[in-house]
Amino acid sequence: KLTGTDKKFNALLKVREGIHPVSGKPIKWNKEPIPWALVEAQNPVDIGSGYYLLPPIRPPPSGRRQPTNLIELPDGDYRKHTNTVRRLIDR
């Protein structure tokens, strides 16, 4: 049985209590297994007994700061049609 005196196992004790070892928030367990290749790609830190600490999730990349130079053509514009339709219109 683990005790809190060994610093090596403090993170594991928190996990067993259902508390995240870094943030201290309750863990929401998911029964769906994650493929090991995906876990290994995240460079996990082994905290013992088959538990791994993954790095924090990065924020999503910021969107484009400049709008594109594309404009929306009006519905009746000749250029909005496909080449096949253009050929039919030209006849």
Rosetta blueprint (number, residue, H / E / L):
1 K L
2 L L
3 T L
4 G L
5 T L
6 D L
7 K H
8 K H
9 F H
10 N H
11 A H
12 L H
13 L H
14 K H
15 V H
16 R H
17 E L
18 G L
19 I E
20 H L
21 P L
22 V L
23 S L
24 G L
25 K L
26 P E
27 I L
28 K L
29 W L
30 N L
31 K L
32 E L
33 P L
34 I L
35 P L
36 W H
37 A H
38 L H
39 V H
40 E H
41 A H
42 Q L
43 N L
44 P L
45 V E
46 D E
47 I E
48 G E
49 S L
50 G L
51 Y E
52 Y E
53 L E
54 L L
55 P L
56 P L
57 I L
58 R L
59 P L
60 P L
61 P L
62 S L
63 G L
64 R L
65 R L
66 Q L
67 P L
68 T L
69 N L
70 L L
71 I L
72 E L
73 L L
74 P L
75 D L
76 G L
77 D L
78 Y H
79 R H
80 K H
81 H L
82 T L
83 N H
84 T H
85 V H
86 R H
87 R H
88 L H
89 I H
90 D H
91 R L
